[in-house]
Amino acid sequence: MSLQVPRNGKVCVIGSGVAGLTFSYLLNQLRPDVHIDIYEKQERSGGWLNSHHREVNGSKVMLERGPRTLRGKSDGSIVMIDIMRRLGQLSQVQYVGKKSQANRQFLLNGQGRLVEVPKNWTQFAKFVMDPISGGLVRGMAHDLLHCKRLDRKTYEDESVGQLLARRFGSTEIGDRIISGIYHGIYAGDMNEMSSLHTGRRFVEDEMKYGSFVRGMFSGLGAKPSEILSGELMEYNRSIGGQTQHNWTEFARRVKQSAMLGFAGGLEQYPLALRAYLEKQQQVRLRLGQAVASVLPGTGQNVVVNGVHYDHVRSTLNPSAMAAIFPEIQGLQHGDFKSVSVYIMNVYVPGTNLIRDAIAGFGYLVPQRSSQGDGLLGVIFDSVVERNYLNWQTQLPRHQDDCTKMTLMVGGHYLNKGLHLDLHKCLGHVSNHLGVDLAAYNPVTQNLLARDGIPVFDVGFDKKAARVVEECTRLYAGHVTLGGVGFARGPGVPDVVMHELAAVLHA
Ligand SMILES: Cc1cc2nc3c(=O)[nH]c(=O)nc-3n(C[C@H](O)[C@H](O)[C@H](O)COP(=O)(O)OP(=O)(O)OC[C@H]3O[C@@H](n4cnc5c(N)ncnc54)[C@H](O)[C@@H]3O)c2cc1C
């Protein structure tokens, strides 16, 4: 859907999270003639990107309360790092190489031990010996013996849990392993999640090879493509402005990183965008001004809080849209759900309590290993930060010894009415790590990311497409929908790519 904005037109952006700010920045770059009003209901911008700085024992510490890392292989990360370059912030960019200790991931097994997710055959052999992979070999054999291609035309959405059970002949692999990954990415229950929206890779493999195992083997040893997507090429041509050679090299470096972040936290990205946008005459950031209604105007415009605009870009989570877009069918009656996640930051200065054998990005808790406390996963922030290299110097930053981690708790368990006890969770984490965290008097802080992540449940794509269609019809194409609910994936880079696509078609 293209944006219809006349010369010197007026655009309203709803929300100043990653989506709203990225959209505004890119639009301002491409169409400096356009007036942009950004409405934000909070007194701060950045949405879920929230890097909290505080003092502990006289030293400054940064604790992330939302997203903290970007995946190197996502196209959106390349665009974000390039925007930081354009804003003079490249010295803030840091990355972790693929061979780094911080690129190890663990799963909690049913016995309360951490098991490394395999990246090579030796690790795979070890993984298969662990009780966590009970049913793995049998499931893979079932998958190979029941090879059958899915028909692309007739395939109806189903839950990821159903899809896995169908292919592996039982729910074991889903319950013991894959559900952990869904906890880490979506804080969701794979038995509710849409295979088409969240398990595209599985569905594609079944369509192409009739089997996951065959799909997995066919991809082994294949080098990731160095060809940049059309959107990345177009971004560089119309906004980025690097030579073809430099752009390809730049993108290659991002893709070769396991993950990226910014010194000072991921919030540096919206802060840099905001600082830039506030200097532009054509842009107004209206903090503390919630949008209450978006109504079709007379003729070619839309009325937001009584003000006329040529175009409106909403970046709201679909579950928050009903009150503002009362006329769009399909937004009512809780059609779109979301989950809330407790973020518990834990910080112990002066000591590294994460032993080498388990040092990595962190660990996830599959449904079968849950101890009934709602723990979804734990991120070892201090391990990631210790392994970061500066983008420009390729050197590590000096860091004093410390232990910093984040517990993610709740998600779909909260929606099912589980009563959470964060202290109990911390006790369980102590057992997993083999250290009594309480004995070190950790600094802790909790935040509830209320309705932080949409539930991409079965049928989600159809529901979202209906809302987009209805919105186009009602507002004659003058309202477009962005943000995490309408992007292709749930991560920050996915959101950035969705906003880029909208602006490139303006
Ligand atoms: C706890 C947590 C951890 C995450 N970790 C990662 C990670 O490590 N890596 C990763 O890539 N992604 C992660 N994500 C996902 C990532 O946070 C999202 O993809 C991204 O922040 C979505 O940005 P957005 O702009 O679409 O939405 P938001 O950040 O939700 O922004 C929407 C904005 O709209 C404002 N708003 C709402 N209603 C109104 C209104 N009526 N009027 C005006 N303004 C309004 C809100 O205040 C908000 O500022 C995580 C998400 C959560 C919740």
The ligand as a Gaussian input file, in Angstrom:
#p B3LYP/6-31G(d) Opt

LIG

0 1
 C       10.214000      -7.304000      27.047000
 C       10.528000      -7.246000      25.587000
 C       11.778000      -7.667000      25.131000
 C       12.084000      -7.610000      23.765000
 N       13.339000      -7.989000      23.332000
 C       13.687000      -7.838000      22.029000
 C       15.047000      -8.057000      21.579000
 O       15.946000      -8.384000      22.374000
 N       15.325000      -7.871000      20.260000
 C       14.374000      -7.457000      19.370000
 O       14.690000      -7.289000      18.180000
 N       13.087000      -7.209000      19.764000
 C       12.723000      -7.382000      21.063000
 N       11.439000      -7.083000      21.480000
 C       10.457000      -6.606000      20.487000
 C       10.605000      -5.092000      20.267000
 O       10.551000      -4.442000      21.492000
 C        9.508000      -4.587000      19.327000
 O        9.660000      -5.191000      18.063000
 C        9.570000      -3.077000      19.100000
 O        9.890000      -2.363000      20.255000
 C        8.223000      -2.606000      18.564000
 O        8.296000      -1.235000      18.285000
 P        6.992000      -0.425000      17.879000
 O        7.414000       0.951000      17.580000
 O        6.246000      -1.197000      16.851000
 O        6.047000      -0.477000      19.168000
 P        6.185000       0.252000      20.617000
 O        7.577000       0.200000      21.109000
 O        5.123000      -0.398000      21.437000
 O        5.787000       1.752000      20.303000
 C        4.458000       2.197000      20.205000
 C        4.381000       3.579000      20.828000
 O        3.049000       4.066000      20.685000
 C        2.689000       4.765000      21.858000
 N        1.219000       4.826000      21.934000
 C        0.361000       3.852000      22.319000
 N       -0.920000       4.295000      22.243000
 C       -0.859000       5.567000      21.787000
 C       -1.839000       6.551000      21.484000
 N       -3.142000       6.319000      21.636000
 N       -1.422000       7.754000      21.030000
 C       -0.102000       8.027000      20.857000
 N        0.868000       7.124000      21.141000
 C        0.498000       5.910000      21.585000
 C        3.330000       3.949000      22.954000
 O        3.468000       4.712000      24.144000
 C        4.681000       3.595000      22.321000
 O        5.665000       4.562000      22.603000
 C       11.105000      -7.146000      22.844000
 C        9.835000      -6.738000      23.312000
 C        9.549000      -6.768000      24.668000
 C        8.204000      -6.298000      25.148000

